Amino acid sequence: MSINEIALSGVAHDLLDLRFTPAGIPVIEFSLRHRSVQAEAGHSRQVELDLPAIAFGALARRLAEDAPKTPIMARGFLARRSLRSTRVVLHARDIEYQ
């Protein structure tokens, strides 16, 4: 079995407007800004990144209604943005506000 799971804390920012797929499913795109200190090879490393993310359904509606820049824990999986793209996007399945 292959595993594709990610949990990443950060702040949701650059939220685009809520839109709908042709099938009527709500979708919102945003960026998850993460900052932390990680141990690597016995040393501390400062980590900063912005990960493009997307949410669908009720989760998308919730993100659109809640204030941006709130600390969250996003859980989901990584996938290409589209069939023709090599850009990686976090597909959020669950978000906890911290």
C-alpha positions as CSV (number, residue, x, y, z in Angstrom):
1,M,0.0,0.0,0.0
2,S,1.3,3.4,-0.9
3,I,1.0,6.3,1.6
4,N,0.2,10.0,0.7
5,E,-0.7,11.8,3.9
6,I,0.5,15.1,5.2
7,A,-0.2,17.1,8.4
8,L,1.1,20.7,8.4
9,S,0.5,23.6,10.7
10,G,0.5,27.1,9.5
11,V,-1.6,30.1,8.6
12,A,-4.0,30.2,5.7
13,H,-3.4,33.2,3.5
14,D,-4.0,34.4,0.0
15,L,-7.5,32.8,0.0
16,L,-9.1,33.2,-3.4
17,D,-12.9,33.7,-3.6
18,L,-15.1,30.6,-3.1
19,R,-16.0,29.2,-6.5
20,F,-17.9,26.1,-7.7
21,T,-16.9,23.3,-9.9
22,P,-19.1,22.5,-12.9
23,A,-20.8,19.8,-10.7
24,G,-21.7,22.5,-8.2
25,I,-19.1,21.5,-5.5
26,P,-17.6,24.5,-3.6
27,V,-13.9,24.9,-3.9
28,I,-11.4,27.4,-2.4
29,E,-7.7,27.8,-3.1
30,F,-5.3,29.2,-0.6
31,S,-1.7,29.0,0.6
32,L,-0.5,27.5,3.8
33,R,2.4,29.5,5.3
34,H,4.4,27.3,7.6
35,R,7.3,28.3,9.9
36,S,9.1,25.9,12.3
37,V,12.5,24.7,13.6
38,Q,13.3,21.1,12.6
39,A,16.2,18.8,13.7
40,E,18.3,17.6,10.8
41,A,21.6,15.7,11.0
42,G,22.0,16.8,14.6
43,H,21.4,20.5,13.9
44,S,18.5,22.9,14.1
45,R,17.1,24.1,10.9
46,Q,14.8,27.1,10.4
47,V,12.0,26.0,8.0
48,E,9.8,28.5,6.1
49,L,7.5,27.6,3.2
50,D,4.3,28.5,1.5
51,L,2.4,25.4,0.2
52,P,-0.4,25.9,-2.3
53,A,-3.6,24.2,-1.0
54,I,-7.1,23.5,-2.1
55,A,-10.3,22.5,-0.2
56,F,-13.6,21.2,-1.5
57,G,-17.2,20.9,-0.1
58,A,-18.1,22.0,3.4
59,L,-14.5,22.5,4.3
60,A,-14.2,25.1,1.5
61,R,-17.2,26.9,2.7
62,R,-15.8,26.9,6.3
63,L,-12.5,28.4,5.1
64,A,-14.3,31.1,3.1
65,E,-16.3,32.2,6.1
66,D,-13.5,32.1,8.7
67,A,-11.0,34.9,9.0
68,P,-7.8,34.3,7.2
69,K,-4.4,34.4,9.0
70,T,-5.8,32.1,11.7
71,P,-3.4,29.3,12.8
72,I,-4.6,26.0,11.5
73,M,-3.5,22.3,11.2
74,A,-4.3,21.0,7.8
75,R,-4.4,17.3,7.0
76,G,-4.7,15.9,3.5
77,F,-2.7,14.5,0.6
78,L,-0.4,15.9,-2.1
79,A,-1.3,15.8,-5.8
80,R,-0.4,17.7,-9.0
81,R,-2.5,20.8,-9.6
82,S,-3.8,19.3,-12.8
83,L,-3.0,16.5,-15.3
84,R,-0.7,18.9,-17.2
85,S,1.0,20.5,-14.3
86,T,3.9,19.3,-12.2
87,R,3.1,21.8,-9.4
88,V,2.3,20.1,-6.1
89,V,-0.8,21.2,-4.1
90,L,-2.0,20.1,-0.7
91,H,-5.6,18.8,-1.0
92,A,-7.0,19.5,2.5
93,R,-9.4,16.9,3.9
94,D,-9.5,18.3,7.5
95,I,-8.6,21.6,9.1
96,E,-8.4,22.3,12.8
97,Y,-8.2,25.8,14.1
98,Q,-5.6,26.3,16.7
